[in-house]
Amino acid sequence: MKTWRRYEEYLLTGEWHVHTNYTDGRNSVFEICERARELGIPLLAFTEHVRRELTYDFNDFLSDIDRARGEFPELIILSGVEAKVLPDCGLDVEDEVIKQVDYPIFAFHSFPRNKELYVRCLKKAIKNRYVNAWAHPGLFLRKTGFSLTVDELEEIFNLMRKHDVLLEINRRYGLPEKEWANIASEMGVKIVRGGDVHRVEDLKRSRE
């Protein structure tokens, strides 16, 4: 069972996409938790950027999350990673890392301008047994000018429903497009709130 299923009631009230100063965020795990407590946000998922060759101590990151769980018992605090999809259709993360976190998500960052390859790798990422969500969905397409047909979207969303993968509503980039969200909802794909938080000021209550 994917981790998000245990916390399904918080999909739209929690904050499921947070980065810290371990990578490109400004604040620590503890500063983010303190602000979430002040705002009444019930759940935080720390989805730190990863690569197969890490530039920081991932065990230290996990230790901070464990400590935060003790200091902020009123919060649900999940460990996670945001792994980018590679041109070989793998994820840029070591198996031992993705296996030990609660909430792995995938995203497209740098990637060849090849729509056929993109779709093929997207489908493979969705089938990965560990991933819980597709982060900032459609950002690569926005940057390249490519688009997906309704038939292609329906095939992708069918896969997401089958493999229990969430579609992230990413506040930072205003994604996915409204049409995508509507089709996904009609097809039974669950939606998750992802602010793509990089500093405490990015944290918002769910109604904002």
LORO-628448 format. One record per residue (C-alpha): residue number from 1; residue in one letter; y, x, z. Coordinates in Angstrom, 2 decimals. Example, Ala and Ser with C-alpha at 12.3 -4.5 7.8 and 13.67 -1.06 7.14 Angstrom:
BEGIN
SITE   pos   code         Y         X         Z
SITE     1      A     -4.50     12.30      7.80
SITE     2      S     -1.06     13.67      7.14
//
This chain:
BEGIN
SITE   pos   code         Y         X         Z
SITE     1      M      0.00      0.00      0.00
SITE     2      K      3.44      1.30     -0.89
SITE     3      T      5.62      2.03      2.15
SITE     4      W      8.35     -0.40      1.14
SITE     5      R      5.96     -3.32      1.60
SITE     6      R      6.02     -2.78      5.37
SITE     7      Y      9.80     -3.15      5.37
SITE     8      E     10.23     -5.72      2.60
SITE     9      E     12.59     -7.87      4.67
SITE    10      Y     15.13     -5.00      4.58
SITE    11      L     15.16     -4.36      0.82
SITE    12      L     18.69     -5.73      0.46
SITE    13      T     20.09     -5.02      3.92
SITE    14      G     18.86     -1.46      4.42
SITE    15      E     20.19      1.63      2.66
SITE    16      W     17.34      3.02      0.59
SITE    17      H     18.97      5.97     -1.20
SITE    18      V     20.65      8.62      0.95
SITE    19      H     21.35     12.34      0.40
SITE    20      T     22.34     14.80      3.10
SITE    21      N     23.83     18.27      3.33
SITE    22      Y     20.38     19.71      2.72
SITE    23      T     21.26     19.29     -0.97
SITE    24      D     24.38     17.73     -2.51
SITE    25      G     25.37     15.41      0.33
SITE    26      R     28.25     16.14      2.69
SITE    27      N     26.84     14.96      6.02
SITE    28      S     23.82     15.59      8.22
SITE    29      V     20.95     13.21      8.90
SITE    30      F     22.44     12.53     12.33
SITE    31      E     25.95     11.79     11.06
SITE    32      I     24.52      9.30      8.57
SITE    33      C     22.45      7.63     11.29
SITE    34      E     25.43      7.36     13.62
SITE    35      R     27.50      5.63     10.94
SITE    36      A     24.61      3.30     10.04
SITE    37      R     24.33      2.30     13.69
SITE    38      E     28.06      1.55     13.83
SITE    39      L     27.80     -0.63     10.71
SITE    40      G     24.64     -2.42     11.77
SITE    41      I     22.56     -1.16      8.85
SITE    42      P     18.94     -1.64      9.96
SITE    43      L     17.13      0.87      7.74
SITE    44      L     17.85      4.26      6.18
SITE    45      A     15.71      6.02      3.60
SITE    46      F     16.63      9.69      3.23
SITE    47      T     15.66     10.42     -0.37
SITE    48      E     16.55     14.09     -0.59
SITE    49      H     16.63     15.86     -3.93
SITE    50      V     13.62     18.08     -4.54
SITE    51      R     12.34     20.57     -7.08
SITE    52      R      8.97     22.25     -7.40
SITE    53      E     10.75     25.36     -6.12
SITE    54      L     12.83     24.20     -3.17
SITE    55      T     16.05     25.94     -2.17
SITE    56      Y     15.95     24.67      1.41
SITE    57      D     13.38     24.31      4.18
SITE    58      F     11.79     20.91      3.67
SITE    59      N     10.09     21.07      7.04
SITE    60      D     13.50     21.38      8.69
SITE    61      F     14.59     18.25      6.82
SITE    62      L     11.54     16.36      8.07
SITE    63      S     12.10     17.65     11.59
SITE    64      D     15.65     16.29     11.55
SITE    65      I     14.31     12.89     10.55
SITE    66      D     11.78     12.96     13.38
SITE    67      R     14.52     13.87     15.86
SITE    68      A     16.79     11.14     14.50
SITE    69      R     14.06      8.55     15.06
SITE    70      G     14.12      9.49     18.72
SITE    71      E     17.91      9.47     18.98
SITE    72      F     18.40      6.22     17.05
SITE    73      P     15.50      3.96     18.07
SITE    74      E     17.31      0.87     16.80
SITE    75      L     17.15      2.18     13.22
SITE    76      I     14.18      2.29     10.86
SITE    77      I     14.38      5.81      9.43
SITE    78      L     12.23      6.78      6.44
SITE    79      S     11.64     10.19      4.94
SITE    80      G     11.78     10.37      1.17
SITE    81      V     12.46     12.37     -1.95
SITE    82      E     14.21     11.79     -5.24
SITE    83      A     12.14     13.59     -7.86
SITE    84      K     13.36     13.95    -11.42
SITE    85      V     11.11     13.22    -14.39
SITE    86      L     10.30     16.30    -16.47
SITE    87      P      9.80     16.49    -20.26
SITE    88      D      6.05     17.00    -19.69
SITE    89      C      6.12     13.56    -18.00
SITE    90      G      5.39     15.04    -14.59
SITE    91      L      7.68     14.88    -11.56
SITE    92      D      9.62     17.91    -10.38
SITE    93      V      8.03     17.96     -6.94
SITE    94      E      4.97     19.59     -5.40
SITE    95      D      2.12     17.25     -4.49
SITE    96      E      2.13     18.45     -0.88
SITE    97      V      5.76     17.37     -0.56
SITE    98      I      5.54     13.93     -2.19
SITE    99      K      2.39     13.10     -0.22
SITE   100      Q      3.99     13.62      3.18
SITE   101      V      7.09     11.43      2.85
SITE   102      D      7.41      7.69      3.33
SITE   103      Y      9.51      6.72      0.34
SITE   104      P      9.37      8.83     -2.86
SITE   105      I     11.54      7.65     -5.75
SITE   106      F     11.95      8.98     -9.28
SITE   107      A     14.93      9.36    -11.59
SITE   108      F     15.96     10.82    -14.91
SITE   109      H     18.56     13.59    -14.77
SITE   110      S     18.52     16.31    -17.40
SITE   111      F     16.09     15.21    -20.09
SITE   112      P     15.68     15.64    -23.88
SITE   113      R     17.56     13.15    -26.07
SITE   114      N     14.34     11.58    -27.29
SITE   115      K     13.85      7.88    -26.66
SITE   116      E     10.13      7.85    -27.47
SITE   117      L      9.51     10.68    -25.00
SITE   118      Y     11.72      8.96    -22.42
SITE   119      V      9.74      5.71    -22.61
SITE   120      R      6.42      7.54    -22.46
SITE   121      C      7.45      9.56    -19.41
SITE   122      L      9.00      6.52    -17.74
SITE   123      K      5.69      4.67    -17.97
SITE   124      K      3.81      7.64    -16.55
SITE   125      A      6.26      7.94    -13.65
SITE   126      I      5.81      4.26    -12.83
SITE   127      K      2.04      4.78    -12.70
SITE   128      N      2.35      7.62    -10.19
SITE   129      R      0.52      6.43     -7.09
SITE   130      Y      3.17      7.70     -4.69
SITE   131      V      6.48      6.52     -6.13
SITE   132      N      8.14      3.48     -4.58
SITE   133      A     11.21      2.95     -6.77
SITE   134      W     13.04      3.82     -9.98
SITE   135      A     16.42      5.25     -8.98
SITE   136      H     19.64      4.55    -10.92
SITE   137      P     17.64      2.89    -13.71
SITE   138      G     19.17      3.22    -17.15
SITE   139      L     21.55      6.10    -16.38
SITE   140      F     19.94      8.36    -18.98
SITE   141      L     20.25      5.60    -21.59
SITE   142      R     23.92      5.09    -20.74
SITE   143      K     24.60      8.79    -21.21
SITE   144      T     22.72      9.05    -24.50
SITE   145      G     23.63      5.72    -26.07
SITE   146      F     20.00      4.70    -26.47
SITE   147      S     18.88      1.20    -25.53
SITE   148      L     15.64     -0.62    -24.79
SITE   149      T     14.58     -3.80    -26.52
SITE   150      V     13.61     -6.88    -24.54
SITE   151      D      9.98     -6.26    -25.48
SITE   152      E     10.20     -2.68    -24.20
SITE   153      L     11.85     -3.85    -20.98
SITE   154      E      9.20     -6.48    -20.41
SITE   155      E      6.43     -3.93    -20.89
SITE   156      I      8.10     -1.57    -18.41
SITE   157      F      8.73     -4.29    -15.85
SITE   158      N      5.15     -5.49    -16.16
SITE   159      L      4.04     -1.97    -15.26
SITE   160      M      6.44     -1.86    -12.33
SITE   161      R      5.10     -5.13    -10.98
SITE   162      K      1.51     -3.98    -11.45
SITE   163      H      2.12     -0.66     -9.66
SITE   164      D      4.42     -2.09     -6.96
SITE   165      V      7.48     -0.08     -8.01
SITE   166      L     10.93     -1.32     -7.00
SITE   167      L     13.96     -1.55     -9.29
SITE   168      E     16.92      0.01     -7.54
SITE   169      I     20.34     -1.63     -7.64
SITE   170      N     22.42      1.54     -7.59
SITE   171      R     25.94      0.99     -6.32
SITE   172      R     27.19      4.45     -7.26
SITE   173      Y     26.56      3.98    -10.97
SITE   174      G     26.62      0.19    -11.20
SITE   175      L     23.07      0.07    -12.52
SITE   176      P     20.93     -1.47    -13.82
SITE   177      E     22.69     -3.66    -16.35
SITE   178      K     22.78     -7.32    -15.37
SITE   179      E     20.36     -8.26    -18.16
SITE   180      W     17.83     -5.78    -16.81
SITE   181      A     18.11     -7.14    -13.28
SITE   182      N     17.72    -10.71    -14.51
SITE   183      I     14.63     -9.95    -16.59
SITE   184      A     13.09     -7.92    -13.79
SITE   185      S     13.62    -10.70    -11.26
SITE   186      E     12.17    -13.30    -13.62
SITE   187      M      9.09    -11.10    -14.04
SITE   188      G      8.56    -10.65    -10.31
SITE   189      V      9.81     -7.09     -9.93
SITE   190      K     11.29     -6.53     -6.49
SITE   191      I     14.88     -5.30     -6.17
SITE   192      V     16.03     -2.70     -3.65
SITE   193      R     19.52     -1.72     -2.55
SITE   194      G     20.38      1.92     -3.22
SITE   195      G     23.89      3.15     -2.53
SITE   196      D     23.13      6.71     -3.64
SITE   197      V     24.93      7.78     -0.49
SITE   198      H     26.31     11.34     -0.43
SITE   199      R     28.72     11.02      2.52
SITE   200      V     29.18      8.72      5.48
SITE   201      E     32.04      6.94      3.72
SITE   202      D     29.58      5.72      1.09
SITE   203      L     27.69      3.65      3.67
SITE   204      K     28.50     -0.04      3.43
SITE   205      R     27.23     -3.18      5.06
SITE   206      S     25.03     -5.18      2.73
SITE   207      R     27.65     -7.90      2.23
SITE   208      E     30.23     -5.40      0.96
//
